[in-house]
Amino acid sequence: MASRGRVTAYLPEEIQKALEEWAAEESRSISSLATYVLTQAVKEHQAKKAKKPESDRP
């Protein structure tokens, strides 16, 4: 099994409530939902970075 990292995040109350509702709608834990959302965001970021020409990078 691959090792897994741990992250602690402090969220505004309205974001916490929205995540709780979203997780409940999908019958999953907030942790599982957060892992999914963050994984998708990282993949999107990496894809954008890969498409950007080298000369446009800082």
DSSP file (Angstrom, degrees, kcal/mol; ACC not computed):
  #  RESIDUE AA STRUCTURE BP1 BP2  ACC     N-H-->O    O-->H-N    N-H-->O    O-->H-N    TCO  KAPPA ALPHA  PHI   PSI    X-CA   Y-CA   Z-CA
    1    1 A M              0   0    0      0, 0.0     2,-0.1     0, 0.0     0, 0.0   0.000 360.0 360.0 360.0 137.7    0.0    0.0    0.0
    2    2 A A        -     0   0    0      1,-0.1     2,-0.1     0, 0.0     0, 0.0  -0.400 360.0-108.1 -69.5 145.2    1.3    3.5   -0.9
    3    3 A S        -     0   0    0     -2,-0.1     2,-0.4     1,-0.0    -1,-0.1  -0.408  33.9-145.5 -71.4 154.0    2.1    5.7    2.0
    4    4 A R        -     0   0    0     -2,-0.1     2,-0.1     0, 0.0    -1,-0.0  -0.955   2.4-136.4-125.6 140.5   -0.2    8.6    2.6
    5    5 A G        -     0   0    0     -2,-0.4     2,-0.4     2,-0.0     0, 0.0  -0.412  14.9-135.3 -86.6 167.9    0.4   12.1    3.8
    6    6 A R        -     0   0    0     -2,-0.1     2,-0.4     2,-0.0    -1,-0.0  -0.984  18.3-174.4-127.9 138.3   -1.6   14.0    6.4
    7    7 A V        -     0   0    0     -2,-0.4     2,-0.5     2,-0.0    -2,-0.0  -0.994  12.5-153.7-132.3 136.9   -2.7   17.6    6.1
    8    8 A T        -     0   0    0     -2,-0.4     2,-0.4     2,-0.0    -2,-0.0  -0.952  18.9-175.9-108.5 129.4   -4.5   19.8    8.7
    9    9 A A        -     0   0    0     -2,-0.5     2,-0.6     2,-0.0    -2,-0.0  -0.976  20.3-147.3-127.7 139.7   -6.6   22.6    7.3
   10   10 A Y        -     0   0    0     -2,-0.4    -2,-0.0     0, 0.0     0, 0.0  -0.931  27.6-169.7-105.4 117.2   -8.5   25.3    9.1
   11   11 A L        -     0   0    0     -2,-0.6     2,-0.0     1,-0.1    -2,-0.0  -0.773  28.3-103.3-111.4 148.9  -11.6   26.2    7.0
   12   12 A P    >>  -     0   0    0      0, 0.0     4,-2.2     0, 0.0     3,-0.7  -0.401  41.1-112.7 -61.3 148.8  -14.1   29.0    7.3
   13   13 A E  H 3> S+     0   0    0      1,-0.3     4,-2.5     2,-0.2     5,-0.2   0.860 115.7  54.4 -55.2 -40.8  -17.3   27.7    8.8
   14   14 A E  H 3> S+     0   0    0      1,-0.2     4,-1.9     2,-0.2    -1,-0.3   0.851 109.1  48.2 -66.5 -32.8  -19.3   28.1    5.6
   15   15 A I  H <> S+     0   0    0     -3,-0.7     4,-2.5     2,-0.2    -1,-0.2   0.904 110.6  51.8 -70.8 -42.0  -16.8   26.0    3.6
   16   16 A Q  H  X S+     0   0    0     -4,-2.2     4,-2.4     2,-0.2    -2,-0.2   0.932 111.5  46.8 -58.5 -47.2  -16.9   23.3    6.3
   17   17 A K  H  X S+     0   0    0     -4,-2.5     4,-2.3     1,-0.2    -1,-0.2   0.905 111.4  51.2 -63.6 -41.6  -20.7   23.1    6.2
   18   18 A A  H  X S+     0   0    0     -4,-1.9     4,-2.5     1,-0.2    -1,-0.2   0.902 110.9  48.5 -63.0 -40.6  -20.6   23.0    2.4
   19   19 A L  H  X S+     0   0    0     -4,-2.5     4,-2.9     2,-0.2     5,-0.2   0.898 109.7  52.2 -65.5 -40.7  -18.1   20.1    2.5
   20   20 A E  H  X S+     0   0    0     -4,-2.4     4,-2.1     2,-0.2    -2,-0.2   0.917 112.6  45.2 -60.8 -43.8  -20.2   18.3    5.0
   21   21 A E  H  X S+     0   0    0     -4,-2.3     4,-2.3     2,-0.2    -2,-0.2   0.924 114.2  48.5 -65.7 -44.9  -23.3   18.6    2.8
   22   22 A W  H  X S+     0   0    0     -4,-2.5     4,-1.5     1,-0.2    -2,-0.2   0.927 112.2  48.7 -61.5 -46.7  -21.4   17.6   -0.3
   23   23 A A  H  <>S+     0   0    0     -4,-2.9     5,-2.4     1,-0.2     4,-0.2   0.905 110.9  50.5 -61.3 -42.2  -19.9   14.6    1.4
   24   24 A A  H ><5S+     0   0    0     -4,-2.1     3,-1.2     1,-0.2    -1,-0.2   0.898 106.6  55.1 -63.6 -40.3  -23.3   13.5    2.7
   25   25 A E  H 3<5S+     0   0    0     -4,-2.3    -1,-0.2     1,-0.3    -2,-0.2   0.840 114.6  40.5 -60.0 -33.1  -24.8   13.8   -0.8
   26   26 A E  T 3<5S-     0   0    0     -4,-1.5    -1,-0.3    -3,-0.2    -2,-0.2   0.301 110.1-122.0 -99.9   7.8  -22.1   11.4   -2.1
   27   27 A S  T < 5S+     0   0    0     -3,-1.2     2,-0.3    -4,-0.2    -3,-0.2   0.913  73.2 115.8  50.8  49.4  -22.2    9.1    0.9
   28   28 A R      < -     0   0    0     -5,-2.4    -1,-0.2    -6,-0.1    -2,-0.1  -0.911  69.4 -95.3-138.4 166.7  -18.5    9.6    1.6
   29   29 A S     >  -     0   0    0     -2,-0.3     4,-2.3     1,-0.1     5,-0.2  -0.386  31.8-116.9 -78.0 160.9  -16.4   11.1    4.4
   30   30 A I  H  > S+     0   0    0      2,-0.2     4,-3.0     1,-0.2     5,-0.2   0.888 117.9  55.0 -62.9 -38.4  -15.2   14.7    4.4
   31   31 A S  H  > S+     0   0    0      2,-0.2     4,-2.4     1,-0.2    -1,-0.2   0.925 108.6  46.8 -60.8 -45.2  -11.7   13.3    4.3
   32   32 A S  H  > S+     0   0    0      2,-0.2     4,-2.2     1,-0.2    -2,-0.2   0.911 114.0  47.9 -63.8 -42.7  -12.4   11.2    1.2
   33   33 A L  H  X S+     0   0    0     -4,-2.3     4,-2.9     2,-0.2     5,-0.2   0.923 111.2  50.5 -63.8 -44.5  -14.1   14.1   -0.5
   34   34 A A  H  X S+     0   0    0     -4,-3.0     4,-2.8     1,-0.2     5,-0.3   0.902 109.5  51.3 -61.5 -41.5  -11.2   16.4    0.4
   35   35 A T  H  X S+     0   0    0     -4,-2.4     4,-2.3    -5,-0.2    -1,-0.2   0.929 112.5  46.6 -60.4 -45.2   -8.7   13.9   -1.0
   36   36 A Y  H  X S+     0   0    0     -4,-2.2     4,-2.4     2,-0.2    -2,-0.2   0.947 114.2  46.3 -61.6 -50.2  -10.7   13.7   -4.3
   37   37 A V  H  X S+     0   0    0     -4,-2.9     4,-2.2     1,-0.2    -2,-0.2   0.914 115.1  46.3 -62.2 -44.6  -11.1   17.5   -4.6
   38   38 A L  H  X S+     0   0    0     -4,-2.8     4,-2.4    -5,-0.2    -1,-0.2   0.889 111.0  52.6 -66.9 -38.5   -7.4   18.1   -3.9
   39   39 A T  H  X S+     0   0    0     -4,-2.3     4,-2.4    -5,-0.3    -2,-0.2   0.925 110.4  47.9 -61.6 -44.6   -6.3   15.4   -6.3
   40   40 A Q  H  X S+     0   0    0     -4,-2.4     4,-2.4     1,-0.2    -2,-0.2   0.903 111.3  50.8 -62.8 -41.3   -8.4   16.8   -9.1
   41   41 A A  H  X S+     0   0    0     -4,-2.2     4,-2.4     2,-0.2    -2,-0.2   0.899 110.8  48.3 -64.3 -41.0   -7.0   20.3   -8.4
   42   42 A V  H  X S+     0   0    0     -4,-2.4     4,-2.8     2,-0.2     5,-0.2   0.921 111.4  49.9 -66.0 -43.7   -3.4   19.1   -8.5
   43   43 A K  H  X S+     0   0    0     -4,-2.4     4,-2.3     2,-0.2    -2,-0.2   0.915 112.3  48.0 -59.9 -43.2   -4.0   17.2  -11.7
   44   44 A E  H  X S+     0   0    0     -4,-2.4     4,-2.3     2,-0.2    -2,-0.2   0.916 112.2  49.1 -63.7 -43.9   -5.5   20.3  -13.3
   45   45 A H  H  X S+     0   0    0     -4,-2.4     4,-2.5     1,-0.2    -2,-0.2   0.923 111.9  48.4 -61.6 -44.9   -2.6   22.5  -12.1
   46   46 A Q  H  X S+     0   0    0     -4,-2.8     4,-2.2     1,-0.2    -1,-0.2   0.879 110.6  51.3 -64.7 -38.1   -0.1   20.0  -13.5
   47   47 A A  H  X S+     0   0    0     -4,-2.3     4,-1.5     2,-0.2    -1,-0.2   0.911 111.5  47.0 -65.6 -42.4   -1.9   19.8  -16.8
   48   48 A K  H  X S+     0   0    0     -4,-2.3     4,-1.3     1,-0.2    -2,-0.2   0.913 112.7  50.0 -63.5 -42.3   -1.9   23.6  -17.1
   49   49 A K  H  < S+     0   0    0     -4,-2.5    -2,-0.2     1,-0.2    -1,-0.2   0.876 108.7  52.1 -64.4 -38.2    1.7   23.8  -16.2
   50   50 A A  H  < S+     0   0    0     -4,-2.2    -1,-0.2     1,-0.2    -2,-0.2   0.823 110.1  49.0 -68.6 -31.5    2.6   21.2  -18.8
   51   51 A K  H  < S+     0   0    0     -4,-1.5    -1,-0.2    -5,-0.1    -2,-0.2   0.727  89.9  96.9 -79.0 -23.1    0.9   23.1  -21.5
   52   52 A K  S  < S-     0   0    0     -4,-1.3     5,-0.1    -3,-0.2    -4,-0.0  -0.501  83.5-114.1 -72.3 129.1    2.5   26.4  -20.6
   53   53 A P    >   -     0   0    0      0, 0.0     3,-1.6     0, 0.0     4,-0.5  -0.298  22.8-117.6 -60.3 148.2    5.6   27.2  -22.8
   54   54 A E  G >  S+     0   0    0      1,-0.3     3,-1.2     2,-0.2    -2,-0.1   0.840 113.3  60.0 -56.4 -36.3    8.9   27.2  -20.9
   55   55 A S  G 3  S+     0   0    0      1,-0.3    -1,-0.3     3,-0.1    -3,-0.0   0.719 100.0  56.5 -68.3 -19.8    9.4   30.9  -21.8
   56   56 A D  G <  S+     0   0    0     -3,-1.6    -1,-0.3     2,-0.0    -2,-0.2   0.546  86.8  99.2 -87.5  -8.3    6.2   31.9  -20.0
   57   57 A R    <         0   0    0     -3,-1.2    -8,-0.0    -4,-0.5    -3,-0.0  -0.565 360.0 360.0 -82.7 143.3    7.3   30.4  -16.7
   58   58 A P              0   0    0      0, 0.0    -1,-0.1     0, 0.0    -3,-0.1   0.497 360.0 360.0 -68.6 360.0    8.7   32.6  -14.0
